[in-house]
Amino acid sequence: MNLMRVLIVATMILLVFAGCAPGPNTMADRPDGEGEVAGFWMGLWHGFASPVMFIISLFNKSIEIYEVHNNGGWYSFGFMLGACVILGSGSQGTCWKRRRDHS
Protein backbone atom coordinates (compact mmCIF):
# COMPACT_ATOMS: atom_id res chain seq x y z
CA MET A 1 0.00 0.00 0.00
CA ASN A 2 2.85 2.40 0.82
CA LEU A 3 4.50 1.73 -2.53
CA MET A 4 1.29 2.69 -4.33
CA ARG A 5 1.12 6.00 -2.42
CA VAL A 6 4.74 6.76 -3.21
CA LEU A 7 4.14 6.06 -6.91
CA ILE A 8 1.04 8.27 -6.97
CA VAL A 9 2.82 11.15 -5.22
CA ALA A 10 5.88 10.77 -7.47
CA THR A 11 3.66 10.82 -10.57
CA MET A 12 1.85 13.92 -9.35
CA ILE A 13 5.14 15.71 -8.66
CA LEU A 14 6.45 14.73 -12.10
CA LEU A 15 3.29 16.07 -13.77
CA VAL A 16 3.51 19.36 -11.88
CA PHE A 17 7.14 19.85 -12.91
CA ALA A 18 6.37 18.89 -16.50
CA GLY A 19 3.59 21.48 -16.57
CA CYS A 20 6.03 24.17 -15.41
CA ALA A 21 8.61 23.46 -18.12
CA PRO A 22 9.23 26.49 -20.34
CA GLY A 23 8.39 26.48 -24.00
CA PRO A 24 10.80 27.29 -26.82
CA ASN A 25 12.22 30.81 -27.10
CA THR A 26 11.09 31.83 -30.57
CA MET A 27 12.84 35.22 -30.22
CA ALA A 28 16.34 33.73 -29.75
CA ASP A 29 18.88 34.86 -32.33
CA ARG A 30 16.50 37.58 -33.52
CA PRO A 31 17.74 41.15 -33.07
CA ASP A 32 15.77 43.59 -30.95
CA GLY A 33 14.55 47.01 -32.14
CA GLU A 34 18.11 48.35 -32.10
CA GLY A 35 19.41 45.42 -34.15
CA GLU A 36 21.26 43.79 -31.26
CA VAL A 37 21.26 40.31 -29.77
CA ALA A 38 22.30 39.83 -26.13
CA GLY A 39 25.32 37.55 -25.63
CA PHE A 40 27.36 36.15 -22.75
CA TRP A 41 28.42 39.48 -21.20
CA MET A 42 24.90 40.90 -21.25
CA GLY A 43 23.63 37.64 -19.76
CA LEU A 44 26.23 37.90 -17.00
CA TRP A 45 25.13 41.46 -16.25
CA HIS A 46 21.45 40.49 -16.26
CA GLY A 47 22.25 37.62 -13.88
CA PHE A 48 24.02 40.02 -11.48
CA ALA A 49 21.08 42.43 -11.62
CA SER A 50 18.32 39.79 -11.50
CA PRO A 51 17.36 40.15 -7.79
CA VAL A 52 16.88 43.91 -8.12
CA MET A 53 15.24 43.63 -11.53
CA PHE A 54 12.82 41.02 -10.21
CA ILE A 55 11.58 43.39 -7.52
CA ILE A 56 11.29 46.26 -10.01
CA SER A 57 9.44 44.01 -12.48
CA LEU A 58 6.73 43.40 -9.91
CA PHE A 59 5.77 47.09 -10.10
CA ASN A 60 6.74 48.00 -13.68
CA LYS A 61 5.38 45.83 -16.50
CA SER A 62 7.94 47.13 -19.02
CA ILE A 63 10.89 45.65 -17.06
CA GLU A 64 11.92 42.02 -17.57
CA ILE A 65 14.70 40.09 -15.85
CA TYR A 66 15.61 37.94 -18.87
CA GLU A 67 16.33 39.25 -22.37
CA VAL A 68 14.37 37.29 -24.97
CA HIS A 69 16.50 38.62 -27.85
CA ASN A 70 19.56 36.57 -26.95
CA ASN A 71 22.05 34.30 -28.68
CA GLY A 72 20.89 31.17 -26.88
CA GLY A 73 23.20 29.04 -24.75
CA TRP A 74 25.93 31.62 -24.14
CA TYR A 75 23.44 34.21 -22.87
CA SER A 76 21.81 31.62 -20.62
CA PHE A 77 25.21 30.51 -19.30
CA GLY A 78 26.16 34.10 -18.50
CA PHE A 79 22.81 34.72 -16.84
CA MET A 80 23.07 31.62 -14.66
CA LEU A 81 26.70 32.38 -13.77
CA GLY A 82 25.80 35.93 -12.76
CA ALA A 83 22.76 34.81 -10.78
CA CYS A 84 24.78 32.11 -9.00
CA VAL A 85 27.52 34.58 -8.06
CA ILE A 86 24.96 36.96 -6.55
CA LEU A 87 22.47 34.46 -5.10
CA GLY A 88 24.50 31.30 -4.57
CA SER A 89 26.94 32.18 -1.82
CA GLY A 90 25.70 29.55 0.63
CA SER A 91 28.92 27.53 0.52
CA GLN A 92 30.69 30.00 2.80
CA GLY A 93 28.31 29.15 5.61
CA THR A 94 29.13 25.47 5.23
CA CYS A 95 32.86 26.17 5.37
CA TRP A 96 32.36 28.28 8.49
CA LYS A 97 30.48 25.45 10.20
CA ARG A 98 33.20 22.92 9.33
CA ARG A 99 35.99 25.17 10.58
CA ARG A 100 34.13 25.86 13.81
CA ASP A 101 33.46 22.14 14.45
CA HIS A 102 37.11 21.13 13.98
CA SER A 103 38.61 23.69 16.34
N, C-alpha and C positions, 0 to 999 in steps of 0.2 A: 504493500500500500504506500509506503514512504517513497519507493522508487517512482511510482506513478505520479505522486505529487511533485517530486523533483523534476521529472520530465515535463510536466505541465508548466511549472514555473519557469523552467529553462526555455521552453518554447515561447512562452509569453514574453520573456525578456528579449529573446532573439527577434521576435516580431516587432517589438517596440523599437529596438535599435535599427532594424531594417527600415522601418517607417521614417526614421530620422536621418537616413543617409541622404547626402546632398545629391542633387541632380548635376548634369553636365554644365560646365561654364561655357555657354555659347558665345560669350564676348571675349574669350581668351584669344590672344594674338590679333585682336582687332584694335586699331588705334582709337584713342578717345577724340574729343572735339578738337584738341590741339595737335593731333597727329602723333601722339606718343603712346607707347606701351610700357607699363611699369615692369622693371626687371628686379634682379636680386637686391640691389642697393635700396630701391624704393620699398621693396618688401621688408627689408631689415628695418628701415625707418618706421614703416607702418606697424611692424611688430613691437618696436620700442614704444610707440605712441598708443598702442591698442587699449590699455586700461583707461587712459584719459579720453580717447576718442569714443570708447564705448559709453562712458557716462554722458559725454556731449551728445552722442547720437540718440540717447533717450529723450532729449528735449528738442533736438533740431533734426527734422526729417531729411535735410539735404546733406547730412554728414554720415558717411559710412566708415567702417573700420577696415574693410578689405576692398582693394581696388579690383574691379571686375575686368578692366582693360589691362591684363597682365600677360607676361610671356609664358605662363604655365608653371612648370615645376620649379624653376629658379626663383620666381617671385614667391611661391609658396614656401620654399626652403628658407628664404630670407625672412619671411614673415614669422615662420615658426621659430627660427633661431632668435630673432629679436624678441618675440613674446616669451620664449623660455629664459632668456637672459633677464628680462624684467620680472617675470612672474615665477620663474622656477628656481628660486634660490633657497629651497628647503634643505639642500644637502649640508649647508653650513650648520644647521641645528643638529643634524645627526652626528657630525664630526665633533661638535661641542659636547654632546652627551657621551660619546665614546672617550674623549679625552678626560672628562670629569670622572667617569667610572674607573679608569685605569690609574688614577693618581691616588 
